[in-house]
Every structure is written in structure tokens, then in C-alpha cells.
Amino acid sequence: MKEGGRSAGRTVGRLSGHETAATRGMAERTKGRWVAAVRTDSTHPPAGLFTKDGETIARTLASRKVSPKGPASGMRMLTYFINRGGRGLSKDRRAELERAKRLLSARVRRERERRAAD
């Protein structure tokens, strides 16, 4: 045994030569990506929708054809898509998606206010 109670030949708590603290944490974090296992049947966006402009995305996700449960369901789908894209989204694409989110959020708010007034 070495001084300090460690076994000879083992590096307890140390990083290996090719490993950094950041990569060790990343490996631990990427093990269980819950988002990859999500399956949904509440919204049915057409292919390529999220590559369009913010107004089109918001209008489409608010429609009953795409989101039968209402625009709030479309809002959840958009938020999910943004989160799923993560760092892979360009700044321009992320900005357009965030714009769509603001527009859709306003529509959801208007719908809730309308229902509350009825």
C-alpha cells in the first residue's frame, strides 16, 4: 500500500489521461436522455414545419388539425422541439422558433381569456 491508504497502481478519484472533468460529467449526463424516449400522439405537425417562419409555425400549431387539444398542446410541442434541438439550433433558427413561441403564447392567452369570459 502507498502512503495515504491508497492501493498501489490505482488512481482513486483521479481522472484518466484522456478524461477531463467536463467529459466525465457529460458521459454521466448523456446516459439517460428522457427526451429521446418521448412519443406523442397529441399533435401532428406536418413534415418541415419547424423550418418555416415563426408566424406560420404558430398558426399551424394553433390549428385544430395539428393540435386537436388546442393551441396549448401546440405550445408544448414547440417547447419540446426547441429543447430537443438544444445547441444544434443556429441562432437564427432559435430566434425564429422563440418568435413562434411568443406568438403562440399570445394566442393561448387570448383563448384562455375568452373561455374565462364565457
C-alpha positions as a Markdown table, in Angstrom:
| # | Residue | x | y | z |
|---|---|---|---|---|
| 1 | Met | 0.0 | 0.0 | 0.0 |
| 2 | Lys | 1.1 | 3.5 | -0.8 |
| 3 | Glu | 1.1 | 6.4 | 1.7 |
| 4 | Gly | -2.4 | 7.8 | 2.4 |
| 5 | Gly | -4.1 | 4.4 | 2.4 |
| 6 | Arg | -4.4 | 4.0 | -1.4 |
| 7 | Ser | -3.7 | 0.8 | -3.1 |
| 8 | Ala | -0.6 | 0.6 | -5.4 |
| 9 | Gly | -1.5 | 1.0 | -9.1 |
| 10 | Arg | -4.9 | 2.5 | -8.6 |
| 11 | Thr | -5.9 | 6.1 | -9.0 |
| 12 | Val | -8.9 | 6.6 | -6.8 |
| 13 | Gly | -10.8 | 9.8 | -7.6 |
| 14 | Arg | -8.4 | 10.9 | -10.3 |
| 15 | Leu | -9.2 | 11.4 | -13.9 |
| 16 | Ser | -7.6 | 9.2 | -16.5 |
| 17 | Gly | -5.2 | 10.7 | -19.1 |
| 18 | His | -7.8 | 11.3 | -21.8 |
| 19 | Glu | -10.6 | 12.3 | -19.5 |
| 20 | Thr | -11.4 | 15.7 | -18.2 |
| 21 | Ala | -13.9 | 16.8 | -15.5 |
| 22 | Ala | -16.2 | 18.1 | -18.3 |
| 23 | Thr | -16.2 | 14.9 | -20.3 |
| 24 | Arg | -16.7 | 12.8 | -17.2 |
| 25 | Gly | -19.8 | 14.8 | -16.3 |
| 26 | Met | -21.0 | 14.7 | -19.9 |
| 27 | Ala | -20.8 | 10.9 | -20.1 |
| 28 | Glu | -22.8 | 10.7 | -16.9 |
| 29 | Arg | -25.4 | 13.2 | -18.1 |
| 30 | Thr | -25.9 | 11.6 | -21.6 |
| 31 | Lys | -26.7 | 8.2 | -20.2 |
| 32 | Gly | -30.4 | 8.7 | -19.7 |
| 33 | Arg | -31.8 | 11.2 | -22.2 |
| 34 | Trp | -35.5 | 11.0 | -21.4 |
| 35 | Val | -36.4 | 13.3 | -24.3 |
| 36 | Ala | -35.3 | 10.6 | -26.8 |
| 37 | Ala | -37.9 | 8.2 | -25.5 |
| 38 | Val | -40.9 | 10.6 | -25.7 |
| 39 | Arg | -43.7 | 9.5 | -28.0 |
| 40 | Thr | -46.7 | 11.8 | -28.5 |
| 41 | Asp | -50.0 | 11.5 | -30.3 |
| 42 | Ser | -51.4 | 14.8 | -29.2 |
| 43 | Thr | -50.0 | 16.9 | -32.0 |
| 44 | His | -49.4 | 16.1 | -35.6 |
| 45 | Pro | -47.2 | 18.7 | -37.2 |
| 46 | Pro | -46.6 | 18.4 | -40.9 |
| 47 | Ala | -43.0 | 17.5 | -42.0 |
| 48 | Gly | -40.8 | 20.5 | -42.3 |
| 49 | Leu | -43.0 | 22.8 | -40.2 |
| 50 | Phe | -40.2 | 23.9 | -37.9 |
| 51 | Thr | -38.1 | 25.2 | -40.8 |
| 52 | Lys | -40.7 | 27.8 | -41.7 |
| 53 | Asp | -41.2 | 31.3 | -40.4 |
| 54 | Gly | -42.5 | 32.0 | -36.9 |
| 55 | Glu | -45.9 | 33.2 | -37.9 |
| 56 | Thr | -46.5 | 30.0 | -40.0 |
| 57 | Ile | -45.3 | 27.8 | -37.2 |
| 58 | Ala | -47.6 | 29.5 | -34.6 |
| 59 | Arg | -50.6 | 29.5 | -36.9 |
| 60 | Thr | -50.2 | 25.8 | -37.8 |
| 61 | Leu | -49.6 | 24.6 | -34.3 |
| 62 | Ala | -52.7 | 26.5 | -33.1 |
| 63 | Ser | -54.9 | 24.8 | -35.7 |
| 64 | Arg | -57.3 | 22.0 | -34.6 |
| 65 | Lys | -56.0 | 19.8 | -37.4 |
| 66 | Val | -52.5 | 19.8 | -36.0 |
| 67 | Ser | -53.3 | 20.2 | -32.3 |
| 68 | Pro | -56.7 | 18.7 | -31.6 |
| 69 | Lys | -56.5 | 19.5 | -27.9 |
| 70 | Gly | -55.9 | 23.2 | -28.6 |
| 71 | Pro | -53.0 | 25.7 | -29.0 |
| 72 | Ala | -51.6 | 24.9 | -25.6 |
| 73 | Ser | -50.8 | 21.4 | -26.9 |
| 74 | Gly | -49.0 | 23.0 | -29.9 |
| 75 | Met | -47.1 | 25.3 | -27.5 |
| 76 | Arg | -45.8 | 22.2 | -25.6 |
| 77 | Met | -44.7 | 20.6 | -28.9 |
| 78 | Leu | -42.8 | 23.8 | -29.9 |
| 79 | Thr | -41.1 | 24.0 | -26.5 |
| 80 | Tyr | -40.2 | 20.3 | -26.8 |
| 81 | Phe | -38.8 | 20.8 | -30.2 |
| 82 | Ile | -36.6 | 23.8 | -29.0 |
| 83 | Asn | -35.4 | 21.8 | -26.0 |
| 84 | Arg | -34.7 | 18.8 | -28.2 |
| 85 | Gly | -32.7 | 20.8 | -30.7 |
| 86 | Gly | -30.5 | 22.2 | -28.0 |
| 87 | Arg | -27.2 | 23.5 | -29.1 |
| 88 | Gly | -27.7 | 22.1 | -32.6 |
| 89 | Leu | -30.0 | 25.0 | -33.5 |
| 90 | Ser | -28.5 | 28.0 | -35.2 |
| 91 | Lys | -29.0 | 31.4 | -33.5 |
| 92 | Asp | -31.3 | 32.5 | -36.4 |
| 93 | Arg | -33.4 | 29.3 | -36.2 |
| 94 | Arg | -33.7 | 29.5 | -32.4 |
| 95 | Ala | -34.7 | 33.2 | -32.7 |
| 96 | Glu | -37.4 | 32.3 | -35.2 |
| 97 | Leu | -38.7 | 29.4 | -33.0 |
| 98 | Glu | -38.7 | 31.7 | -30.0 |
| 99 | Arg | -40.7 | 34.2 | -32.1 |
| 100 | Ala | -43.2 | 31.5 | -32.9 |
| 101 | Lys | -43.4 | 30.6 | -29.2 |
| 102 | Arg | -44.2 | 34.2 | -28.3 |
| 103 | Leu | -47.0 | 34.4 | -31.0 |
| 104 | Leu | -48.4 | 31.0 | -29.9 |
| 105 | Ser | -48.3 | 32.0 | -26.3 |
| 106 | Ala | -50.3 | 35.2 | -27.0 |
| 107 | Arg | -52.9 | 33.0 | -28.9 |
| 108 | Val | -53.1 | 30.6 | -25.9 |
| 109 | Arg | -53.5 | 33.5 | -23.5 |
| 110 | Arg | -56.3 | 35.0 | -25.7 |
| 111 | Glu | -58.1 | 31.7 | -25.9 |
| 112 | Arg | -57.9 | 31.3 | -22.1 |
| 113 | Glu | -59.3 | 34.8 | -21.5 |
| 114 | Arg | -62.1 | 34.1 | -24.0 |
| 115 | Arg | -63.0 | 30.9 | -22.2 |
| 116 | Ala | -62.9 | 32.6 | -18.8 |
| 117 | Ala | -65.3 | 35.3 | -20.1 |
| 118 | Asp | -67.9 | 32.8 | -21.3 |
